């Protein structure tokens, strides 16, 4: 299933690739042909196209960018195992197949939880990571919260973009029009079982202690207090557990959960300064 509007293509345009793993067929986009690799992981109900503006900006600064369609999103197959460890291992498999080294890993929301799980776990591909950025990551899951939150994320899945563009614009007035377009396309492609799996079958978890296990520079970007999914107690714990000289927590004023969409300029300013400082 495709949904492509030329006026919302990235500049430079990405190349789409597919790889076969033992678990699933994965799809990813690639921008640039040289430079340090960056792997981007989107949030639930989005797709690799969500990075249409971020990826070219990174290429312009000399990076080689990859963006994964997370399982059951975009052109990637769905998977039956929704545990974060399993998803992180799948991302590790991608890194292995592509033979990437010195990787900057950037994840938003669900993608942030997956990135943190990989960076703090025992998967051998953890060793190829050089820096990690978490954009308002999902840090905690419980059965009650998952059941309460799921209905909001089911809305629009599988629907024709013409039916979701208008409500998306109304709910996200600070987004660029192409953010709206690609989100509508992602909703159409998203598989319901993956969304249900994340909220109902990924288990009960709290990733705050994992922050102390990351041994490479880590940037934790948090949305404004009204909208962030990183609870205050987790932020307090992060300030205590982030390794001195390695970890940094930054709150992006006026931002909602989708920081890189609604506050793109502020997001890029913080991200690029942090990368340059490394």
Secondary structure as the mmCIF struct_conf table of DSSP 4:
data_model
#
loop_
_struct_conf.conf_type_id
_struct_conf.id
_struct_conf.beg_label_comp_id
_struct_conf.beg_label_asym_id
_struct_conf.beg_label_seq_id
_struct_conf.end_label_comp_id
_struct_conf.end_label_asym_id
_struct_conf.end_label_seq_id
HELX_RH_3T_P HELX_RH_3T_P1 UNK A 6 UNK A 8
BEND BEND1 UNK A 11 UNK A 12
HELX_LH_PP_P HELX_LH_PP_P1 UNK A 13 UNK A 14
STRN STRN1 UNK A 15 UNK A 20
BEND BEND2 UNK A 22 UNK A 23
STRN STRN2 UNK A 25 UNK A 31
BEND BEND3 UNK A 33 UNK A 36
STRN STRN3 UNK A 37 UNK A 41
TURN_TY1_P TURN_TY1_P1 UNK A 44 UNK A 45
HELX_RH_3T_P HELX_RH_3T_P2 UNK A 48 UNK A 51
TURN_TY1_P TURN_TY1_P2 UNK A 52 UNK A 53
HELX_RH_AL_P HELX_RH_AL_P1 UNK A 54 UNK A 60
TURN_TY1_P TURN_TY1_P3 UNK A 61 UNK A 62
STRN STRN4 UNK A 64 UNK A 69
TURN_TY1_P TURN_TY1_P4 UNK A 71 UNK A 72
BEND BEND4 UNK A 73 UNK A 73
TURN_TY1_P TURN_TY1_P5 UNK A 74 UNK A 75
BEND BEND5 UNK A 76 UNK A 76
HELX_LH_PP_P HELX_LH_PP_P2 UNK A 77 UNK A 78
BEND BEND6 UNK A 80 UNK A 80
HELX_RH_AL_P HELX_RH_AL_P2 UNK A 84 UNK A 98
TURN_TY1_P TURN_TY1_P6 UNK A 99 UNK A 99
BEND BEND7 UNK A 102 UNK A 102
STRN STRN5 UNK A 103 UNK A 108
TURN_TY1_P TURN_TY1_P7 UNK A 109 UNK A 109
HELX_RH_AL_P HELX_RH_AL_P3 UNK A 110 UNK A 120
BEND BEND8 UNK A 121 UNK A 122
HELX_RH_3T_P HELX_RH_3T_P3 UNK A 124 UNK A 128
STRN STRN6 UNK A 129 UNK A 135
BEND BEND9 UNK A 136 UNK A 136
STRN STRN7 UNK A 140 UNK A 141
HELX_RH_AL_P HELX_RH_AL_P4 UNK A 143 UNK A 154
TURN_TY1_P TURN_TY1_P8 UNK A 155 UNK A 158
HELX_RH_AL_P HELX_RH_AL_P5 UNK A 161 UNK A 171
TURN_TY1_P TURN_TY1_P9 UNK A 173 UNK A 174
BEND BEND10 UNK A 175 UNK A 175
HELX_RH_AL_P HELX_RH_AL_P6 UNK A 177 UNK A 189
HELX_RH_AL_P HELX_RH_AL_P7 UNK A 192 UNK A 201
BEND BEND11 UNK A 202 UNK A 202
STRN STRN8 UNK A 205 UNK A 206
HELX_RH_3T_P HELX_RH_3T_P4 UNK A 208 UNK A 213
BEND BEND12 UNK A 216 UNK A 216
STRN STRN9 UNK A 217 UNK A 222
TURN_TY1_P TURN_TY1_P10 UNK A 225 UNK A 227
BEND BEND13 UNK A 229 UNK A 230
HELX_RH_AL_P HELX_RH_AL_P8 UNK A 232 UNK A 241
BEND BEND14 UNK A 242 UNK A 242
HELX_LH_PP_P HELX_LH_PP_P3 UNK A 243 UNK A 243
TURN_TY1_P TURN_TY1_P11 UNK A 244 UNK A 246
STRN STRN10 UNK A 247 UNK A 251
TURN_TY1_P TURN_TY1_P12 UNK A 253 UNK A 254
BEND BEND15 UNK A 257 UNK A 257
HELX_RH_AL_P HELX_RH_AL_P9 UNK A 259 UNK A 262
TURN_TY1_P TURN_TY1_P13 UNK A 263 UNK A 263
HELX_RH_AL_P HELX_RH_AL_P10 UNK A 264 UNK A 277
#
